């Protein structure tokens, strides 16, 4: 089966390529911010909503401005793609998925999107438009097929990356027989119904003291000075290290669960609401639940696994799995409890994963079948 997949590699540009990329990043960022301001002012001042076509026509006129000749010095494709990304951002905003689009900053991640007509792929070498030499890419894994699109980016720690979107043949994993329910937590990022507990490496906490020192040094540097730039770079590099460690852990964890299980049932978490608890917000953010669930979903789709989430209001933690008794309150500090009804000892996270598995199997089976009895609890979950 052929599947669109993304491959990301680090590359090391030459001095001339670094200059050309800086010009491309700057022009792309300028066009994005200019179009965002144009669409915002048009709506609030003239009560007219502009589309992608309107901003594209306005960009053609803008490039003819004699005061902005540098817009013609870079490839036109990343500029047009920037307008498309802005249009997508507005679409997500109107659908209620994200907040209102924000202006891009020079100190944040920079990127440029290249369509097939703006790069050359020959003998495993990538040459971007307006460049004479191919990029020096550090290949950690090779892929088959022709790239559909290429995204070149630079993170705040001054590392350059290139991402390829390739449609290639995907070797699916062998079917598994086990079905599991997983409970997401802080002590263990994942506790599964088969007894597996992932632990929590707590990457941010590990480097928190060092990060605090570097941020204090940054705060004391004079704005605009070279010393402040170097201090900001040190902070960015440490943040990048923490993010890389967390992503590596989550990828290994999600791959293990998907490869060993045919069906995975999870709880539905409102992570944004949980982050409102300032006592737990830092620990929750360090777990990366949203990223982990995203990885589970696409890997399950790739390898023909089933993944489902139960209703967010189902009391999986407070419900005794052996007898079904539900306690009124169960503070977060209580890690194990004895059921008042059947006197069974329940480990908090493991008991929750068992409930998630049982409810997930029941509800999804009833939802897919035409017959069978469904309890009131199951009907509430389905609704």
Steps between C-alpha positions, in 0.01 A plus 500: 500500500633842405482767768598866521777528757716780631878475537695765687876544484753748621716678245797733510484791253801679360549870572336600171211259556455631853471852361250394234292310755501801732366715215233240419394462863484877542294557185263213584452636851446853367238387247316297764489791747409746223211282383380446858493874561331557163220251570453624856482869404272426205249328726501744790525819294314420178292200619635296207640148540794431270572155355823334396443618141466861617826488695676324212395777258609761754839327532552529124454876528718516811793336317487782244560758774840663425566525875483121540725353231623232745169314461607404146840374615355181648285224353134595464379154611572534876326839496184352346515206739516747788171648382350151482613426855338823617178405324509160675559674834192715446299193403600322821414812699150524352446129572589559865813283492758769571533860613520799268816491283798677653789690345821305448817608680858485382621329820255211464508206260545605136382291206452505125272265307613384154269338244641256238553784252735677741757230567699237310536144625765306313701194610409550864607865504273797570557838336262783587390777267746788468784275625790364296610215728301224672450504875740305720250271673584260778311187396384293796261295286441476127163494329365384166299709261489861392437777758159663464604808694793630703503720809824664610508636855728651761419465870582760770824315580624567142466139383393448139259224401345381176176300492387285207146385431531171310249242386664162539416138562432439868583163652225436754573322825365152555148494654493467878237335717512703820265790577596744774364801683744772603479758775704818463658641812790691652673236711492273196427658164317181401363213708350220287242239591756223436710626792750707300607829662717738299638712780565872454851625417400861587733662249410858589552438870837343426631818333295754695784621723732553202224674307433731793866603508512571126176698508631711788813578300290592198285739704809698606639552152452829318236486230644504151849399612698206367523357852121492522484319167742233625309466827170461311661236282609302808144503636361395162746211470401364841130531416568312175680224690206459739253489210712245309529273805126515562411430137744207486342345810146545366587352159655190656203461736232542233682264262521233769128520584379505139729217388393270786125575504225461244265742678577783742235681705583829666328754718394835359690779673437874487869585534436873468266492799740287704777751434295760688613329822821693563624242749502230233534697175879462475487125567214450253681695228813291557305179429398604147162322504364674190809416293490141624134456399575654159780250443278212611230601255706527183710191575185299567355617167821407318505145633127425499457512878184615672516793738209652689435745780225456759280782622686760703241490781521128565633450860777257407710589805226494766334183374600165653572267212407167672154608623419833332461702820573873455647697792392859554847656525850381422769768552805494277722414796322165545693252284319188619166443670282223643152465354230542772279255312722200420809581713731461201824700487516725194816662368379837375651511148486127431135483610423793271664328201294186561180707503603679181563168328167350612294804406686551174443144386131509601415836353684459171358151454147629559562798277612282212240224541130518425381295795585431863409652832658829600500620860397850605865582566594386151219706349624806685849440364373452147298817528 
